[in-house]
Amino acid sequence: MSLGALLLASLNVTLPVFVMVFIGYLLRRLAWIDYAFVTTASQLVFRGTMPALIFLSIIRADLDATLNPALLAFFALATLCSFLASWGWALLRVPYADRGSCIQGAFRGNCGIVGLALAAGMYGEAGLSTGGLLLGVVILTYNAFSVVALASHQPGRSANWRSIFAHIVRNPLILAVVAAVPVAALEVELPIWLMTSAGYFASLTLPLALICVGATLSLRSVKVSGGLALETSLMKMIALPALATGAAWLVGFEGRELGVLFLFFASPTAAAAFVMAKAMGGNAALTANIIALSTLMASVTITLGAFGLKAAGLI
């Protein structure tokens, strides 16, 4: 395949995702949707349609081909290393009051929406099932590490670990993974009408979630953001994905697994980072700027990264 064809193939994967994000931004600018819609739709995705999508993608998949404990362990270890690298960078470059927000912004990716959508676009059901299994690790590590980062840089505040643990074990995405794995392992046949209805419901997930991401973008925030938001976004979109993907290749991952790992590592900062920063007294405005900048960068960095990996024959 020529380099031009490889670039086109990369664009065919990434562009649909970011076109949907742009449509969300445009709909918000045209006042066709508002923040009340975004709030309601985001809750619908989080509590209903995305758990359904993850459940279906896992039970339809061949777990012998997609359930790889080494992959899950590597992602967890890479996330820990990214968190520690972000912490070390923040110690050197970021004022104390902003460190928690920058650490979270640098390592916490939007895997549940952007990463999963890209994995589905590149690998279909196999990408969805691999990504769905990885989301269990994502939810556990990202939430725990974000709380540590934010709580450690807010004088007078401490983390309520009992509440955090209860929140994690009730997370709909984790529950979907826990429910789907035994169904898939036992090869339980669900009624066709139920599978079809669930498929209709789950199909709302990616377009609705991506529209919500676009609707929350603020170019005004991007314009006023300083060098700190830009530096954090460069860490998130270039430095850490390159290091983590390189490490994955060195330890032997290739093909679909390396591709999904790259897409998850390279996802822009998660919108949930804003909610957590605001709730825990972090710099919410700075977090919003990091989210906006990293999301705008993603259309270029992810496309070029996927193109480079395909050109090298690694994915």
HUGIWO-V790283 format. One record per residue. N is the residue number from 1. RES is the residue in three letters. PSI is psi in radians with two decimals (999 if undefined). NEAR is the number of other ideal C-beta (glycine too) atoms within 8 Angstrom. Layout:
# HUGIWO-V790283
N | RES | PSI | NEAR
N | RES | PSI | NEAR
This chain:
# HUGIWO-V790283
1 | MET | 2.35 | 4
2 | SER | 2.85 | 5
3 | LEU | -0.64 | 6
4 | GLY | -0.73 | 6
5 | ALA | -0.66 | 8
6 | LEU | -0.73 | 12
7 | LEU | -0.74 | 9
8 | LEU | -0.71 | 8
9 | ALA | -0.66 | 10
10 | SER | -0.74 | 13
11 | LEU | -0.61 | 9
12 | ASN | -0.45 | 9
13 | VAL | -0.81 | 12
14 | THR | -0.64 | 14
15 | LEU | -0.78 | 10
16 | PRO | -0.64 | 9
17 | VAL | -0.83 | 13
18 | PHE | -0.38 | 10
19 | VAL | -0.72 | 8
20 | MET | -0.65 | 14
21 | VAL | -0.75 | 14
22 | PHE | -0.68 | 9
23 | ILE | -0.72 | 10
24 | GLY | -0.75 | 17
25 | TYR | -0.77 | 11
26 | LEU | -0.74 | 9
27 | LEU | -0.65 | 12
28 | ARG | -0.71 | 14
29 | ARG | -0.61 | 6
30 | LEU | -0.06 | 6
31 | ALA | 0.42 | 6
32 | TRP | -0.51 | 5
33 | ILE | 2.73 | 10
34 | ASP | -3.09 | 7
35 | TYR | -0.48 | 6
36 | ALA | -0.72 | 6
37 | PHE | -0.77 | 9
38 | VAL | -0.74 | 13
39 | THR | -0.83 | 8
40 | THR | -0.79 | 8
41 | ALA | -0.68 | 11
42 | SER | -0.71 | 10
43 | GLN | -0.68 | 8
44 | LEU | -0.76 | 11
45 | VAL | -0.84 | 15
46 | PHE | -0.74 | 9
47 | ARG | -0.39 | 7
48 | GLY | -1.14 | 10
49 | THR | -0.66 | 12
50 | MET | -0.74 | 15
51 | PRO | -0.68 | 12
52 | ALA | -0.74 | 13
53 | LEU | -0.79 | 15
54 | ILE | -0.78 | 15
55 | PHE | -0.86 | 14
56 | LEU | -0.72 | 13
57 | SER | -0.59 | 13
58 | ILE | -0.77 | 18
59 | ILE | -0.37 | 11
60 | ARG | -0.25 | 7
61 | ALA | 2.82 | 14
62 | ASP | 1.80 | 5
63 | LEU | -0.49 | 11
64 | ASP | -0.49 | 5
65 | ALA | -0.46 | 6
66 | THR | -0.48 | 12
67 | LEU | 1.79 | 7
68 | ASN | 1.76 | 7
69 | PRO | -0.59 | 6
70 | ALA | -0.64 | 6
71 | LEU | -0.79 | 13
72 | LEU | -0.74 | 12
73 | ALA | -0.72 | 8
74 | PHE | -0.75 | 12
75 | PHE | -0.73 | 13
76 | ALA | -0.76 | 10
77 | LEU | -0.73 | 8
78 | ALA | -0.65 | 13
79 | THR | -0.75 | 14
80 | LEU | -0.78 | 10
81 | CYS | -0.68 | 10
82 | SER | -0.71 | 14
83 | PHE | -0.81 | 13
84 | LEU | -0.68 | 8
85 | ALA | -0.70 | 11
86 | SER | -0.67 | 15
87 | TRP | -0.79 | 11
88 | GLY | -0.74 | 8
89 | TRP | -0.74 | 11
90 | ALA | -0.63 | 12
91 | LEU | -0.58 | 8
92 | LEU | -0.52 | 6
93 | ARG | -0.29 | 6
94 | VAL | 2.37 | 11
95 | PRO | 2.60 | 5
96 | TYR | -0.80 | 6
97 | ALA | -0.43 | 6
98 | ASP | -0.03 | 11
99 | ARG | -0.78 | 14
100 | GLY | -0.77 | 16
101 | SER | -0.68 | 16
102 | CYS | -0.67 | 15
103 | ILE | -0.84 | 14
104 | GLN | -0.76 | 17
105 | GLY | -0.49 | 18
106 | ALA | -0.53 | 15
107 | PHE | -0.31 | 15
108 | ARG | 1.85 | 12
109 | GLY | 2.80 | 16
110 | ASN | 1.05 | 13
111 | CYS | -0.62 | 14
112 | GLY | -0.39 | 12
113 | ILE | -1.17 | 14
114 | VAL | -0.86 | 15
115 | GLY | -0.77 | 14
116 | LEU | -0.70 | 15
117 | ALA | -0.73 | 13
118 | LEU | -0.69 | 14
119 | ALA | -0.68 | 16
120 | ALA | -0.69 | 13
121 | GLY | -0.59 | 11
122 | MET | -0.63 | 11
123 | TYR | 0.07 | 12
124 | GLY | -2.46 | 6
125 | GLU | -0.63 | 10
126 | ALA | -0.69 | 11
127 | GLY | -0.68 | 15
128 | LEU | -0.76 | 16
129 | SER | -0.75 | 14
130 | THR | -0.78 | 16
131 | GLY | -0.68 | 17
132 | GLY | -0.72 | 15
133 | LEU | -0.69 | 14
134 | LEU | -0.50 | 14
135 | LEU | -0.53 | 14
136 | GLY | -0.74 | 12
137 | VAL | -0.73 | 12
138 | VAL | -0.88 | 14
139 | ILE | -0.76 | 13
140 | LEU | -0.89 | 10
141 | THR | -0.79 | 12
142 | TYR | -0.78 | 14
143 | ASN | -0.76 | 12
144 | ALA | -0.82 | 10
145 | PHE | -0.62 | 14
146 | SER | -0.71 | 12
147 | VAL | -0.75 | 12
148 | VAL | -0.81 | 9
149 | ALA | -0.80 | 15
150 | LEU | -0.74 | 16
151 | ALA | -0.56 | 12
152 | SER | -0.27 | 7
153 | HIS | 0.43 | 11
154 | GLN | 1.69 | 11
155 | PRO | 2.36 | 3
156 | GLY | -0.05 | 3
157 | ARG | 2.59 | 8
158 | SER | 2.70 | 4
159 | ALA | 2.38 | 8
160 | ASN | 1.58 | 6
161 | TRP | -0.57 | 6
162 | ARG | -0.77 | 6
163 | SER | -0.69 | 7
164 | ILE | -0.77 | 12
165 | PHE | -0.74 | 8
166 | ALA | -0.67 | 8
167 | HIS | -0.70 | 9
168 | ILE | -0.79 | 12
169 | VAL | -0.31 | 7
170 | ARG | 0.03 | 7
171 | ASN | 2.20 | 9
172 | PRO | -0.57 | 11
173 | LEU | -0.71 | 14
174 | ILE | -0.73 | 12
175 | LEU | -0.63 | 10
176 | ALA | -0.73 | 15
177 | VAL | -0.80 | 14
178 | VAL | -0.69 | 8
179 | ALA | -0.60 | 9
180 | ALA | -0.63 | 14
181 | VAL | -0.85 | 11
182 | PRO | -0.61 | 7
183 | VAL | -0.76 | 12
184 | ALA | -0.73 | 11
185 | ALA | -0.64 | 7
186 | LEU | -0.06 | 6
187 | GLU | 0.80 | 5
188 | VAL | 2.27 | 6
189 | GLU | 1.97 | 3
190 | LEU | 2.66 | 7
191 | PRO | 2.53 | 5
192 | ILE | -0.74 | 5
193 | TRP | -0.63 | 6
194 | LEU | -0.74 | 8
195 | MET | -0.72 | 10
196 | THR | -0.80 | 8
197 | SER | -0.76 | 8
198 | ALA | -0.62 | 11
199 | GLY | -0.73 | 9
200 | TYR | -0.80 | 8
201 | PHE | -0.80 | 10
202 | ALA | -0.50 | 13
203 | SER | -0.23 | 7
204 | LEU | -0.35 | 10
205 | THR | -1.09 | 12
206 | LEU | -0.85 | 11
207 | PRO | -0.72 | 8
208 | LEU | -0.73 | 12
209 | ALA | -0.73 | 14
210 | LEU | -0.64 | 15
211 | ILE | -0.70 | 15
212 | CYS | -0.68 | 14
213 | VAL | -0.83 | 15
214 | GLY | -0.66 | 16
215 | ALA | -0.41 | 14
216 | THR | -0.14 | 11
217 | LEU | 2.51 | 13
218 | SER | 1.88 | 8
219 | LEU | -0.47 | 7
220 | ARG | -0.72 | 6
221 | SER | -0.67 | 11
222 | VAL | -0.73 | 11
223 | LYS | -0.61 | 6
224 | VAL | -0.08 | 7
225 | SER | 2.54 | 13
226 | GLY | -2.96 | 7
227 | GLY | -0.45 | 5
228 | LEU | -0.76 | 11
229 | ALA | -0.69 | 13
230 | LEU | -0.77 | 10
231 | GLU | -0.71 | 9
232 | THR | -0.72 | 12
233 | SER | -0.65 | 14
234 | LEU | -0.64 | 10
235 | MET | -0.81 | 12
236 | LYS | -0.70 | 16
237 | MET | -0.33 | 12
238 | ILE | -1.04 | 9
239 | ALA | -0.98 | 7
240 | LEU | -0.75 | 14
241 | PRO | -0.69 | 14
242 | ALA | -0.78 | 9
243 | LEU | -0.79 | 10
244 | ALA | -0.73 | 13
245 | THR | -0.70 | 15
246 | GLY | -0.72 | 8
247 | ALA | -0.69 | 10
248 | ALA | -0.72 | 13
249 | TRP | -0.70 | 11
250 | LEU | -0.57 | 6
251 | VAL | -0.03 | 7
252 | GLY | 0.01 | 5
253 | PHE | 2.49 | 10
254 | GLU | 3.06 | 8
255 | GLY | -2.41 | 7
256 | ARG | -0.71 | 10
257 | GLU | -0.77 | 11
258 | LEU | -0.68 | 15
259 | GLY | -0.80 | 15
260 | VAL | -0.71 | 15
261 | LEU | -0.81 | 16
262 | PHE | -0.82 | 15
263 | LEU | -0.62 | 15
264 | PHE | -0.76 | 15
265 | PHE | -0.61 | 13
266 | ALA | 0.01 | 13
267 | SER | 2.53 | 14
268 | PRO | 2.93 | 13
269 | THR | 2.36 | 16
270 | ALA | 2.49 | 14
271 | ALA | -0.48 | 12
272 | ALA | -0.37 | 8
273 | ALA | -0.62 | 16
274 | PHE | -0.79 | 11
275 | VAL | -0.78 | 8
276 | MET | -0.71 | 14
277 | ALA | -0.73 | 16
278 | LYS | -0.72 | 9
279 | ALA | -0.53 | 6
280 | MET | 0.25 | 12
281 | GLY | 0.34 | 6
282 | GLY | -3.05 | 14
283 | ASN | 1.60 | 10
284 | ALA | -0.65 | 10
285 | ALA | -0.75 | 7
286 | LEU | -0.73 | 15
287 | THR | -0.73 | 17
288 | ALA | -0.69 | 11
289 | ASN | -0.71 | 14
290 | ILE | -0.75 | 18
291 | ILE | -0.82 | 17
292 | ALA | -0.82 | 14
293 | LEU | -0.80 | 13
294 | SER | -0.61 | 14
295 | THR | -0.70 | 14
296 | LEU | -0.68 | 9
297 | MET | -0.54 | 12
298 | ALA | -0.64 | 14
299 | SER | -0.51 | 10
300 | VAL | -0.87 | 7
301 | THR | -0.71 | 12
302 | ILE | -0.71 | 13
303 | THR | -0.83 | 12
304 | LEU | -0.66 | 9
305 | GLY | -0.78 | 13
306 | ALA | -0.69 | 16
307 | PHE | -0.79 | 11
308 | GLY | -0.74 | 8
309 | LEU | -0.66 | 13
310 | LYS | -0.73 | 12
311 | ALA | -0.55 | 8
312 | ALA | -0.07 | 6
313 | GLY | 0.41 | 4
314 | LEU | -0.44 | 9
315 | ILE | 999 | 10
